[in-house]
Amino acid sequence: MTVSAPVTDAREARPAPSPAVRRDWALDEVRVLFESPFSDLLFRAQQVHRTHFDPNEVQVSTLLSIKTGRCPEDCKYCPQSVRWNTGLEEEELLPVEVVRAAARKAKAAGSERFCMGAAWRRPRDRQIDQVIELLQVVREEGLETCMTLGMLTASQADRLKQAGLDYYNHNLDTSPEYYGDIITTRTFEDRLETLAHVREAGMKVCCGGIVGMGEARADRIGMLAQLAGLPEHPQSVPINLLVRVPGTPLEDTERLDPLEFVRTIAVARILMPASRVRLSAGREDMSEELQALCFMAGANSIFYGEKLLTTGNPDAEADLRLFEKLGINQDKTRTEAT
């Protein structure tokens, strides 16, 4: 009697994806990833993720607005723009002791990195002096540091590096093609120039974008291809889901399909396998199930705290409960308890 060989699904016979870091992804390759069957895409993202990271570990950061409002830019998503009437309460640069207290609170809640944002188009040199003082007090608390202050000159980037800044955040926001529909007061090339100054100064780069701003899938593809095509992949890649703030031009934008957001996370993980992919703005409106899918898709960083600059965010206790349900950071929790 002849015994037939077992039938093997062709997809099961495919070799595991290469873990190599590439910076030459073509738009068509990224498009194919986005259009993959959902389960296949998540499976591949998980394979890549497990090659580079512990799949049950999520890095935690805290973000504080150190100077709020009156930004001259016209970013249509941002409540801090002076052009939109959002009812935002403006604040001058925070005092040193306020920042120190916030850093201590963040560390006690489990944050590893403390990020500070100031609503400037481009800081003046005297403002760099002021933020360096804030940087020093956060470093004294034993936290990694990150800042987002707007566009930087090469000399300003050098000064921040010399002062000990670990990361600088400057997002691309969206694809080059859709960019002009969202922002007109600075160019896409301006953003690339600041990122170049940050890299050349020797700081780590935090750079991602925002989805759900009315862009097409082609723009999400283009944004991720741009990020993956930078001279070095950003060490942190925040993926923000638009927070539709009343008073901004995007307040009535149609919500992005949640599964499309998960696809964006998964493709980011595949394209930038060694980067931290951060669930950033928009988590307050995400269900636990959606966040769990994002972690499965390769997200491995979040912001703790009730606010992200000026918009809402789940509180730390809610995040800890979710982590416990999902078995995230449990080894770290047990170590801290002993």
C-alpha positions in Angstrom: 0.0 0.0 0.0 1.3 3.4 -0.9 1.1 6.0 1.8 0.8 9.5 0.5 2.9 12.2 2.0 1.0 14.7 4.2 -0.2 17.7 2.5 1.6 20.8 3.7 0.1 24.3 3.2 2.5 26.3 1.1 2.5 29.1 3.6 3.7 26.8 6.4 6.6 25.7 4.2 7.9 29.2 3.9 11.2 29.9 5.7 11.0 32.3 8.6 11.6 36.0 7.6 15.1 37.2 7.7 15.8 39.3 10.9 18.3 41.5 9.0 17.8 45.2 9.3 17.2 46.8 5.9 17.0 50.4 4.8 16.1 49.8 1.2 12.4 48.9 1.4 10.5 49.7 -1.8 7.0 51.2 -1.6 5.7 48.1 -3.4 7.2 45.8 -0.8 5.6 47.8 2.0 2.3 47.7 0.1 2.4 43.9 -0.1 2.9 43.7 3.7 -0.1 46.0 4.3 -2.2 43.9 2.0 -1.2 40.5 3.5 -4.0 38.5 5.2 -4.2 39.8 8.8 -3.2 36.6 10.5 -0.2 36.2 8.2 0.9 39.7 8.8 0.7 39.4 12.6 2.5 36.0 12.5 5.4 37.5 10.6 5.5 40.6 12.8 5.7 38.3 15.9 8.5 36.3 14.3 10.5 39.4 13.7 9.7 40.8 17.1 10.8 37.7 19.0 14.1 37.7 17.1 15.0 41.1 18.6 13.0 41.5 21.8 11.4 39.7 24.7 7.8 39.5 23.5 6.5 40.0 27.1 8.4 43.1 27.9 7.2 46.7 27.2 9.3 49.8 27.8 7.6 52.5 29.8 8.1 56.3 29.4 6.5 59.4 30.8 5.9 62.6 28.7 5.6 66.0 30.3 4.7 69.3 28.6 7.3 71.7 30.0 6.0 74.7 27.9 2.4 74.6 26.7 0.6 76.5 24.0 1.1 79.5 21.7 3.0 77.5 19.1 3.1 79.4 15.8 2.9 76.3 13.6 -0.3 75.4 11.8 -0.3 71.6 12.4 -4.0 70.7 11.9 -4.0 68.0 14.6 -2.4 70.0 17.4 -4.3 71.8 20.2 -1.2 73.8 21.0 -1.2 75.8 17.8 -2.0 79.5 18.4 -4.2 79.3 15.2 -6.8 77.0 16.7 -9.3 77.9 19.4 -9.2 74.8 21.6 -9.5 76.4 25.1 -6.0 75.2 26.0 -4.5 76.7 29.1 -1.2 78.1 28.2 1.9 77.7 30.5 5.3 79.2 30.4 8.4 77.0 30.9 7.9 74.9 34.1 10.1 75.6 37.1 12.9 73.2 37.9 11.3 71.8 41.1 8.1 71.1 39.3 10.0 69.0 36.7 12.0 67.3 39.4 8.8 66.3 41.3 7.3 65.0 38.0 10.4 62.9 37.3 10.3 61.4 40.7 6.7 60.5 40.4 7.3 58.9 37.0 10.1 56.8 38.3 8.1 55.6 41.2 5.3 54.6 38.8 7.8 52.4 36.8 8.9 54.7 34.0 12.4 54.2 32.6 12.5 57.3 30.3 11.3 60.9 31.0 10.3 62.9 27.9 9.9 66.7 27.9 8.0 68.6 25.2 8.0 72.4 24.6 5.6 74.0 22.1 8.2 75.9 20.1 8.8 76.2 16.4 12.6 76.4 17.0 14.1 77.1 20.4 16.3 80.1 20.9 19.8 79.5 22.3 18.8 81.0 25.7 15.9 78.5 25.8 18.4 75.7 25.2 20.2 77.0 28.3 16.9 76.7 30.3 16.0 73.2 29.1 19.5 72.0 29.8 18.9 72.9 33.5 15.7 70.8 33.4 17.5 68.0 31.7 20.1 67.9 34.5 17.5 67.4 37.3 15.9 64.5 35.4 19.2 62.9 34.9 19.9 63.2 38.7 16.8 61.1 39.2 18.3 58.2 37.3 16.0 58.3 34.3 16.7 58.2 30.5 15.9 61.5 28.9 14.2 62.6 25.8 13.1 66.1 24.5 11.0 67.4 21.7 11.5 71.2 21.2 10.9 71.7 17.5 13.5 72.2 14.9 17.2 72.3 16.0 20.3 73.8 14.5 23.5 71.6 14.4 25.0 73.6 17.3 21.9 73.3 19.4 21.9 69.5 18.9 25.5 69.4 19.9 24.8 71.3 23.1 22.0 69.0 24.1 24.2 65.9 23.4 27.0 67.4 25.5 24.5 68.1 28.3 23.6 64.4 28.4 20.3 64.2 26.4 19.7 60.6 25.4 16.9 60.9 22.8 15.5 63.6 20.7 12.0 63.3 19.3 11.1 64.8 15.9 8.3 63.1 14.0 7.8 63.0 10.3 4.0 63.0 11.0 2.8 61.5 7.6 3.9 60.8 4.1 5.7 63.4 2.0 2.7 63.5 -0.4 0.1 64.2 2.4 2.3 66.4 4.5 1.2 69.7 2.9 -2.4 68.9 3.7 -1.6 68.8 7.4 1.2 71.4 7.9 2.3 74.4 5.8 4.6 76.3 8.3 7.5 73.9 8.0 8.5 71.5 5.3 9.1 67.8 5.3 12.7 68.6 4.4 13.0 70.8 7.5 12.1 67.7 9.6 14.7 65.6 7.8 17.3 68.3 8.4 16.7 68.3 12.2 16.9 64.5 12.3 20.2 64.7 10.5 21.5 67.2 13.1 20.4 64.9 15.9 22.1 61.8 14.4 25.3 63.7 13.7 25.4 65.0 17.3 25.3 61.4 18.5 21.9 61.4 20.1 19.4 58.6 19.7 16.4 59.4 17.5 12.7 59.1 18.4 10.7 59.5 15.2 7.4 58.3 14.0 4.1 59.7 12.9 0.3 60.1 13.2 -2.3 58.0 11.5 -6.1 58.6 11.3 -5.7 62.2 10.0 -7.8 61.4 6.9 -4.8 60.0 5.0 -5.1 57.1 2.6 -3.4 53.8 3.2 -0.8 54.8 0.6 0.2 57.6 2.9 0.7 55.2 5.8 2.8 53.1 3.5 4.8 56.2 2.4 5.4 57.3 6.0 6.7 54.0 7.2 8.8 53.6 4.1 10.4 57.0 4.8 11.1 56.0 8.4 12.6 52.7 7.4 14.7 54.5 4.7 16.4 56.9 7.0 20.2 56.6 7.2 19.7 54.8 10.6 16.4 53.5 11.8 15.0 55.6 14.7 15.7 53.8 18.0 12.1 54.7 19.0 9.2 54.8 16.6 6.1 56.3 18.1 2.9 55.5 16.2 0.2 58.0 17.2 -3.5 57.5 16.6 -5.1 60.9 16.0 -6.8 62.5 19.0 -9.6 64.5 17.5 -9.4 67.6 19.7 -12.4 70.0 19.4 -11.3 73.3 17.9 -8.7 71.8 15.6 -9.3 71.4 11.9 -9.3 67.6 12.3 -11.9 67.3 15.0 -14.5 65.7 12.8 -12.1 63.4 10.9 -13.5 59.9 10.4 -12.0 57.4 12.9 -9.4 55.0 11.5 -10.5 51.3 11.4 -8.8 49.7 14.5 -7.5 46.8 12.5 -5.8 49.2 10.1 -4.0 50.7 13.1 -2.9 47.2 14.1 -1.6 46.6 10.5 0.4 49.8 10.8 2.0 48.6 14.0 2.8 45.2 12.5 4.4 46.7 9.3 6.4 49.1 11.4 7.8 46.2 13.4 8.7 44.3 10.3 10.4 47.2 8.6 12.3 48.4 11.7 12.9 45.1 13.6 15.4 46.5 16.1 13.5 49.7 17.0 11.1 50.2 19.9 7.6 50.7 18.4 5.6 52.8 20.8 1.9 53.0 21.2 1.7 56.7 21.7 -1.2 59.2 21.5 -4.8 57.8 21.2 -4.5 55.0 23.7 -7.2 56.5 25.9 -9.8 55.6 23.3 -8.4 52.1 22.6 -10.0 49.0 24.1 -7.8 46.5 26.0 -8.4 44.1 23.2 -7.0 46.6 20.6 -4.0 47.3 22.7 -3.4 43.6 23.2 -3.5 43.1 19.4 -1.0 46.0 19.0 1.4 44.3 21.5 1.0 41.0 19.5 1.8 43.0 16.3 5.1 44.2 17.8 4.5 47.3 19.9 6.8 47.3 22.9 6.7 50.7 24.4 4.1 53.0 25.9 3.7 56.3 27.7 2.5 56.1 31.3 0.6 59.0 32.8 -2.7 60.8 32.6 -1.6 63.2 29.9 0.5 63.2 26.7 1.5 66.8 26.5 -2.1 68.1 26.5 -4.3 65.1 25.5 -5.6 62.3 27.7 -3.9 59.0 28.3 -4.8 55.9 30.4 -3.6 56.2 34.0 -0.7 54.1 35.3 -3.0 51.8 37.3 -5.1 50.9 34.3 -1.9 50.1 32.4 -0.6 47.9 35.2 -3.9 46.0 35.3 -3.7 45.4 31.5 -0.1 44.3 31.8 -1.0 41.8 34.5 -3.8 40.3 32.3 -1.4 40.0 29.4 1.6 38.7 31.4 3.7 41.8 30.3 6.7 42.9 32.4 5.9 40.2 35.0 9.6 39.2 35.5 10.4 42.8 36.2 7.5 43.2 38.6 8.6 40.0 40.5 12.2 41.3 40.7 11.1 44.7 42.1 8.9 43.0 44.7 11.8 40.9 46.1 
